[in-house]
Amino acid sequence: VSPQGIIAVAFQNDIAPSDIWGEGAINPKLIAVLARVQDPGNAGTILRAADAAGADLIVTTKGAVDLYNPKAVRSTAGSLFHVPVLQGIDLEDFAEDAKAQGIGVLAADGYGRVSLDDLQDAAFALRNGVEPRKKVKYDLAKPTMWLFGNEAAGLSDEEKAAASLRVAVPLRGAAESLNVGMAAGVCLFASSLAQNRKGD
């Protein structure tokens, strides 16, 4: 079934690097980075999930799909016009800038040594003044930038090296993996939950 055509006139929501940090800038607390994500449907899904989770900024690296690709625009269901976008960045430099602003950088990696469950548990424990089941050196409630990798290859070694932690989404059923759009939604909502709950 072919979708109906769309026609509209709209402003692109791109911003300059100078608009991200500092006085009068957006100073984001939740950032989604698409590292060489090439499928426009996946890119649109990630952007839509990021918008729903309250992300402040969407970033793409060199080699990633153009977020204004018609299929990507359709997949965002309007979210492309809600969240500022920065495209074609050098990840190593951008990650260093983020860290200098107190932003934690996490890589979504199926082989990561830290479980998203443990990060969520630790954030809950910190909010409520109790001991977490596992000690992890990260508070999910802090400003965070998530890295999501290419559909086929995942994150490269260089991209993983830009992160402070590699985080795995635990799988409890028979599925062997999640696609990048689904994994991004899970990770972004975990951060959103931790950042927006002061105590339970």
TORPARO-284224 format. One record per residue: x, y, z of N, C-alpha, C, CB in turn; residue in three letters. Coordinates in pm, whole numbers, padded with zeros to 5 digits, always signed. Glycine has a CB too. Example, Ala and Ser with C-alpha at 12.3 -4.5 7.8 and 13.67 -1.06 7.14 Angstrom:
+01319-00569+00780+01230-00450+00780+01320-00330+00780+01131-00447+00905ALA +01285-00225+00708+01367-00106+00714+01290+00003+00787+01408-00060+00572SER 
This chain:
+00085-00118+00000+00000+00000+00000+00089+00124+00000-00096+00000+00122VAL +00067+00211-00094+00145+00334-00102+00080+00442-00016+00157+00383-00248SER +00161+00510+00066+00104+00617+00149+00062+00735+00063+00205+00663+00255PRO -00030+00813+00115-00074+00933+00045+00038+01034+00043-00199+00992+00111GLN +00038+01116-00061+00140+01218-00072+00120+01329+00030+00141+01276-00212GLY +00228+01402+00055+00223+01513+00150+00280+01637+00082+00301+01480+00282ILE +00217+01749+00103+00273+01875+00057+00261+01975+00171+00202+01927-00073ILE +00369+02045+00196+00369+02144+00304+00485+02240+00284+00377+02076+00444ALA +00474+02356+00344+00584+02451+00349+00620+02467+00496+00546+02590+00283VAL +00747+02441+00530+00787+02446+00670+00932+02490+00680+00768+02308+00739ALA +00967+02548+00795+01104+02585+00821+01180+02465+00876+01111+02704+00920PHE +01304+02448+00829+01388+02344+00888+01431+02388+01027+01512+02315+00798GLN +01444+02289+01116+01469+02317+01257+01617+02300+01292+01384+02226+01345ASN +01705+02319+01193+01849+02305+01217+01900+02420+01304+01926+02300+01083ASP +02000+02389+01385+02066+02492+01465+02216+02487+01440+02034+02474+01616ILE +02285+02591+01479+02431+02597+01466+02495+02547+01596+02478+02741+01434ALA +02618+02494+01587+02686+02451+01710+02694+02560+01816+02826+02404+01676PRO +02702+02685+01774+02711+02796+01870+02583+02817+01949+02746+02924+01797SER +02473+02754+01904+02345+02769+01973+02321+02661+02079+02232+02766+01873ASP +02419+02573+02099+02395+02458+02187+02434+02485+02331+02471+02338+02136ILE +02555+02537+02353+02604+02555+02490+02619+02704+02522+02738+02482+02508TRP +02602+02737+02649+02631+02873+02694+02507+02956+02721+02715+02942+02593GLY +02530+03081+02758+02420+03171+02794+02329+03194+02674+02475+03305+02846GLU +02200+03176+02695+02103+03197+02589+02091+03082+02491+02138+03318+02516GLY +02171+02976+02510+02165+02860+02421+02067+02757+02478+02307+02797+02404ALA +02050+02645+02406+01951+02548+02453+02002+02464+02570+01911+02455+02339ILE +02136+02449+02584+02195+02374+02695+02118+02244+02722+02198+02460+02822ASN +02123+02150+02628+02038+02030+02635+02072+01939+02752+02049+01953+02508PRO +01970+01869+02800+01988+01771+02907+01971+01627+02856+01888+01797+03019LYS +01912+01612+02738+01897+01479+02678+01917+01493+02528+01756+01417+02712LEU +02019+01423+02478+02058+01433+02337+02060+01294+02276+02197+01502+02323ILE +02008+01282+02155+02018+01157+02078+02110+01180+01960+01877+01109+02031ALA +02212+01095+01948+02306+01104+01837+02289+00984+01745+02453+01113+01889VAL +02264+01009+01619+02253+00904+01519+02388+00892+01449+02138+00933+01415LEU +02465+00791+01488+02600+00771+01436+02595+00681+01313+02693+00711+01545ALA +02596+00742+01196+02592+00670+01067+02466+00586+01051+02714+00579+01055ARG +02358+00622+01118+02228+00558+01093+02185+00598+00952+02119+00600+01201VAL +02158+00500+00867+02139+00530+00725+01997+00507+00674+02233+00449+00644GLN +01917+00431+00746+01781+00406+00700+01691+00522+00742+01728+00271+00755ASP +01625+00588+00649+01543+00703+00687+01428+00668+00779+01489+00769+00564PRO +01373+00547+00765+01266+00506+00855+01314+00493+00998+01206+00374+00810GLY +01433+00434+01016+01491+00423+01150+01522+00561+01208+01618+00337+01147ASN +01579+00647+01124+01612+00782+01171+01486+00855+01218+01682+00862+01060ALA +01380+00844+01140+01255+00909+01179+01197+00852+01307+01155+00897+01069GLY +01208+00720+01323+01159+00655+01445+01235+00704+01567+01171+00503+01434THR +01368+00714+01554+01450+00763+01666+01412+00906+01700+01600+00753+01632ILE +01397+00988+01599+01363+01128+01625+01227+01140+01693+01364+01208+01494LEU +01131+01061+01649+00998+01064+01710+01004+01019+01855+00899+00976+01631ARG +01081+00911+01882+01096+00863+02020+01166+00967+02106+01175+00731+02022ALA +01268+01033+02049+01341+01135+02124+01249+01251+02161+01459+01187+02042ALA +01166+01292+02068+01069+01398+02095+00975+01356+02208+00989+01432+01968ASP +00922+01235+02199+00828+01187+02302+00894+01177+02438+00771+01052+02262ALA +01024+01146+02441+01097+01133+02567+01142+01267+02623+01216+01043+02548ALA +01122+01373+02547+01160+01506+02594+01303+01545+02562+01141+01514+02739GLY +01364+01482+02462+01500+01518+02424+01505+01663+02376+01554+01424+02315ALA +01619+01727+02400+01636+01867+02365+01708+01888+02233+01711+01938+02474ASP +01773+01780+02183+01857+01796+02064+01875+01661+01996+01995+01857+02101LEU +01866+01662+01862+01895+01546+01779+02018+01579+01697+01773+01507+01688ILE +02114+01487+01695+02240+01510+01625+02267+01393+01531+02358+01529+01724VAL +02316+01422+01411+02363+01315+01323+02511+01335+01295+02282+01312+01191THR +02580+01224+01273+02722+01231+01238+02738+01232+01087+02799+01111+01300THR +02860+01254+01044+02891+01240+00901+02860+01097+00859+03041+01275+00873LYS +02798+01081+00743+02764+00948+00694+02625+00902+00732+02862+00851+00744GLY +02555+00979+00812+02417+00944+00850+02319+00999+00746+02381+00999+00992ALA +02200+00944+00745+02096+00989+00652+02057+01134+00682+01973+00897+00661VAL +02018+01206+00579+01965+01341+00596+01828+01331+00662+01956+01416+00458ASP +01810+01398+00773+01683+01391+00845+01568+01455+00767+01696+01458+00980LEU +01600+01529+00662+01496+01588+00579+01467+01503+00455+01535+01729+00537TYR +01521+01381+00452+01481+01283+00352+01330+01263+00365+01559+01148+00370ASN +01256+01260+00254+01109+01250+00264+01059+01135+00350+01050+01237+00127PRO +01123+01018+00340+01079+00905+00421+01107+00929+00569+01149+00776+00375LYS +01221+00992+00599+01253+01024+00738+01152+01124+00794+01396+01080+00750ALA +01122+01227+00715+01025+01328+00759+00891+01262+00790+01007+01437+00651VAL +00846+01174+00701+00718+01106+00723+00722+01022+00851+00683+01017+00602ARG +00835+00953+00874+00847+00865+00991+00845+00941+01123+00973+00784+00982SER +00885+01069+01120+00886+01146+01245+00746+01187+01288+00972+01270+01229THR +00649+01180+01197+00510+01218+01228+00501+01358+01289+00447+01116+01324ALA +00584+01450+01238+00581+01588+01285+00686+01622+01389+00448+01617+01341GLY +00748+01521+01450+00844+01548+01557+00969+01620+01507+00885+01419+01624SER +00999+01609+01377+01115+01678+01322+01107+01828+01345+01127+01649+01173LEU +00985+01880+01356+00967+02024+01372+00951+02065+01519+00847+02070+01293PHE +00969+01969+01610+00958+01998+01753+01093+02004+01823+00872+01892+01820HIS +01194+01937+01768+01322+01922+01836+01433+01981+01749+01351+01772+01868VAL +01521+02064+01806+01633+02117+01728+01722+02005+01674+01717+02212+01814PRO +01777+02029+01555+01856+01929+01484+01992+01988+01446+01782+01879+01357VAL +02097+01908+01466+02232+01944+01420+02283+01825+01339+02329+01978+01541LEU +02318+01847+01214+02354+01736+01126+02501+01741+01084+02265+01736+01002GLN +02558+01621+01061+02691+01608+01001+02807+01643+01091+02698+01691+00882GLY +02794+01617+01221+02901+01655+01315+03015+01553+01314+02845+01670+01457ILE +03131+01596+01362+03240+01505+01395+03216+01456+01537+03382+01575+01380ASP +03195+01327+01555+03151+01275+01684+03255+01296+01793+03119+01129+01673LEU +03381+01271+01762+03484+01283+01866+03487+01424+01924+03622+01246+01810GLU +03486+01524+01837+03490+01663+01884+03362+01700+01959+03509+01758+01765ASP +03248+01657+01907+03121+01693+01970+03108+01628+02107+03003+01652+01881PHE +03153+01503+02119+03147+01434+02248+03236+01503+02351+03189+01287+02233ALA +03353+01549+02308+03441+01621+02400+03376+01752+02446+03576+01650+02334GLU +03312+01822+02355+03241+01945+02392+03130+01915+02493+03183+02014+02267ASP +03056+01807+02469+02947+01769+02559+03000+01737+02698+02869+01649+02502ALA +03107+01659+02704+03165+01623+02834+03213+01747+02909+03282+01525+02815LYS +03267+01843+02836+03313+01967+02899+03197+02045+02961+03387+02054+02798ALA +03076+02021+02912+02956+02087+02965+02887+02004+03073+02859+02116+02853GLN +02951+01894+03114+02893+01810+03218+02793+01708+03167+02828+01894+03320GLY +02793+01685+03036+02702+01587+02977+02768+01450+02979+02663+01627+02831ILE +02699+01349+03029+02749+01213+03021+02722+01155+02884+02686+01125+03130GLY +02816+01076+02833+02801+01017+02699+02791+00866+02712+02921+01057+02607VAL +02677+00811+02671+02651+00667+02679+02633+00609+02539+02526+00639+02766LEU +02692+00493+02516+02678+00423+02389+02582+00307+02406+02815+00374+02337ALA +02478+00302+02324+02388+00186+02323+02457+00075+02247+02248+00222+02259ALA +02488-00034+02317+02570-00141+02259+02521-00274+02314+02721-00120+02291ASP +02478-00362+02226+02428-00492+02269+02528-00574+02347+02383-00570+02152GLY +02656-00541+02332+02761-00613+02405+02818-00529+02519+02873-00654+02309TYR +02749-00423+02554+02797-00336+02662+02805-00409+02795+02707-00216+02675GLY +02898-00366+02877+02921-00432+03007+02826-00383+03115+03064-00409+03052ARG +02760-00273+03091+02665-00219+03189+02524-00239+03136+02693-00067+03217VAL +02437-00291+03222+02297-00312+03182+02215-00187+03208+02237-00433+03259SER +02124-00157+03118+02034-00044+03139+01952-00064+03266+01940-00026+03018LEU +01920-00188+03299+01850-00217+03424+01928-00165+03545+01826-00368+03439ASP +02059-00191+03544+02142-00148+03658+02150+00003+03667+02283-00207+03645ASP +02155+00070+03552+02155+00217+03554+02025+00271+03611+02178+00273+03414LEU +01914+00212+03571+01784+00257+03622+01772+00230+03771+01670+00187+03546GLN +01818+00114+03815+01812+00081+03957+01898+00177+04039+01859-00063+03979ASP +02017+00208+03988+02106+00300+04060+02045+00440+04068+02243+00306+03992ALA +01982+00485+03960+01917+00617+03962+01804+00620+04063+01864+00652+03822ALA +01725+00513+04069+01617+00503+04168+01674+00508+04310+01535+00373+04146PHE +01783+00433+04332+01843+00428+04465+01895+00565+04508+01957+00326+04467ALA +01960+00636+04416+02012+00768+04449+01900+00865+04484+02094+00822+04332LEU +01789+00858+04413+01675+00947+04440+01616+00921+04578+01568+00929+04335ARG +01622+00794+04620+01552+00755+04743+01644+00725+04860+01467+00636+04715ASN +01773+00752+04843+01867+00737+04953+01888+00595+05000+01821+00817+05067GLY +01883+00499+04906+01907+00359+04941+02022+00306+04857+01779+00273+04919VAL +02071+00189+04897+02183+00128+04825+02132+00059+04699+02257+00028+04916GLU +02196+00083+04584+02156+00010+04463+02201-00135+04471+02216+00077+04337PRO +02135-00220+04394+02173-00361+04392+02313-00379+04335+02072-00442+04310ARG +02346-00299+04235+02481-00300+04177+02531-00158+04173+02481-00364+04035LYS +02656-00140+04209+02714-00006+04204+02762+00022+04061+02831+00007+04305LYS +02710+00127+04003+02754+00171+03871+02799+00315+03881+02640+00156+03765VAL +02901+00350+03804+02960+00483+03812+02890+00579+03717+03110+00477+03782LYS +02758+00585+03728+02684+00679+03644+02547+00701+03704+02673+00627+03498TYR +02502+00825+03702+02367+00859+03746+02284+00893+03623+02368+00978+03848ASP +02189+00809+03592+02107+00826+03472+02024+00954+03477+02016+00707+03454LEU +02013+01014+03594+01937+01139+03605+02017+01261+03558+01893+01160+03749ALA +02147+01246+03537+02228+01359+03493+02206+01384+03344+02378+01334+03523LYS +02239+01504+03295+02230+01530+03152+02308+01425+03072+02280+01671+03119PRO +02247+01371+02970+02303+01255+02900+02290+01268+02749+02233+01127+02947THR +02394+01222+02682+02393+01209+02537+02406+01061+02501+02508+01293+02472MET +02308+01008+02430+02308+00868+02387+02359+00857+02244+02166+00807+02399TRP +02444+00757+02220+02494+00728+02085+02426+00603+02032+02648+00710+02086LEU +02367+00613+01914+02300+00500+01849+02366+00475+01714+02147+00526+01832PHE +02406+00349+01690+02492+00320+01576+02421+00273+01450+02588+00220+01614GLY +02502+00250+01350+02457+00204+01219+02382+00072+01229+02576+00188+01126ASN +02278+00057+01144+02190-00060+01150+02266-00191+01135+02084-00050+01043GLU +02358-00198+01039+02427-00324+01010+02552-00343+01096+02466-00329+00864ALA +02628-00237+01113+02759-00248+01179+02758-00204+01324+02860-00169+01104ALA +02654-00137+01369+02654-00084+01505+02750+00033+01516+02691-00192+01605GLY +02793+00060+01637+02891+00167+01660+03030+00116+01629+02883+00218+01806LEU +03110+00198+01564+03250+00161+01538+03331+00172+01667+03312+00252+01428SER +03451+00117+01666+03537+00127+01784+03563+00273+01820+03671+00054+01760ASP +03581+00357+01718+03606+00499+01744+03483+00566+01806+03645+00571+01614GLU +03366+00529+01759+03242+00585+01815+03221+00539+01958+03121+00547+01729GLU +03248+00412+01985+03237+00361+02122+03335+00432+02214+03260+00209+02126LYS +03453+00463+02162+03555+00528+02244+03514+00668+02286+03687+00534+02168ALA +03420+00729+02214+03372+00862+02251+03282+00859+02373+03298+00925+02135ALA +03235+00741+02411+03141+00727+02523+03213+00696+02653+03038+00618+02494ALA +03151+00733+02763+03203+00699+02896+03165+00558+02936+03153+00798+03001SER +03048+00512+02890+02999+00377+02921+02931+00318+02798+02901+00379+03041LEU +02944+00186+02785+02869+00112+02683+02757+00037+02755+02962+00012+02602ARG +02634+00063+02714+02517+00016+02787+02435-00079+02700+02429+00135+02833VAL +02400-00195+02758+02320-00294+02688+02176-00291+02738+02380-00435+02705ALA +02082-00302+02646+01941-00318+02683+01918-00467+02708+01844-00263+02570VAL +01875-00507+02828+01855-00649+02857+01738-00706+02778+01833-00671+03007PRO +01757-00825+02724+01652-00894+02648+01609-01017+02727+01701-00934+02505LEU +01480-01027+02755+01432-01135+02841+01354-01242+02765+01344-01077+02951ARG +01314-01213+02644+01242-01311+02565+01336-01384+02471+01130-01245+02486GLY +01281-01435+02362+01361-01512+02266+01425-01425+02158+01274-01616+02202ALA +01389-01297+02152+01448-01209+02051+01598-01196+02072+01381-01070+02055ALA +01674-01199+01963+01819-01189+01973+01867-01045+01981+01884-01258+01855GLU +01787-00953+01933+01830-00814+01932+01711-00723+01908+01938-00791+01824SER +01734-00593+01926+01638-00489+01891+01695-00409+01775+01606-00396+02013LEU +01608-00358+01689+01663-00268+01587+01696-00134+01653+01563-00249+01469ASN +01770-00052+01581+01823+00070+01643+01711+00165+01687+01915+00141+01545VAL +01601+00168+01613+01491+00255+01653+01428+00213+01784+01386+00257+01546GLY +01407+00083+01802+01348+00032+01926+01444+00052+02043+01311-00116+01912MET +01571+00020+02023+01670+00036+02129+01680+00182+02172+01808-00015+02084ALA +01677+00272+02075+01684+00415+02107+01566+00458+02193+01690+00498+01980ALA +01447+00411+02159+01329+00447+02237+01341+00401+02381+01206+00387+02176GLY +01388+00279+02402+01404+00225+02538+01505+00309+02616+01449+00077+02534VAL +01620+00338+02556+01726+00412+02626+01684+00555+02657+01853+00413+02542CYS +01623+00621+02561+01584+00760+02582+01476+00773+02688+01534+00821+02451LEU +01381+00681+02690+01277+00688+02793+01333+00653+02931+01162+00594+02758PHE +01434+00567+02938+01499+00538+03066+01562+00665+03122+01605+00427+03051ALA +01632+00739+03037+01691+00866+03081+01584+00967+03119+01780+00924+02972SER +01481+00976+03039+01373+01071+03066+01308+01042+03201+01268+01066+02956SER +01283+00916+03228+01222+00877+03356+01311+00917+03473+01195+00726+03359LEU +01441+00889+03461+01533+00922+03569+01546+01072+03588+01671+00861+03542ALA +01549+01147+03479+01567+01292+03488+01445+01364+03543+01602+01347+03353GLN +01329+01306+03523+01205+01377+03558+01139+01329+03685+01109+01366+03447ASN +01197+01230+03751+01144+01185+03880+01239+01227+03990+01124+01031+03880ARG +01191+01304+04082+01274+01352+04193+01277+01252+04308+01224+01486+04242LYS +01175+01172+04321+01168+01075+04431+01039+00998+04423+01179+01146+04567GLY +01037+00876+04476+00918+00791+04467+00863+00760+04606+00950+00659+04393ASP 
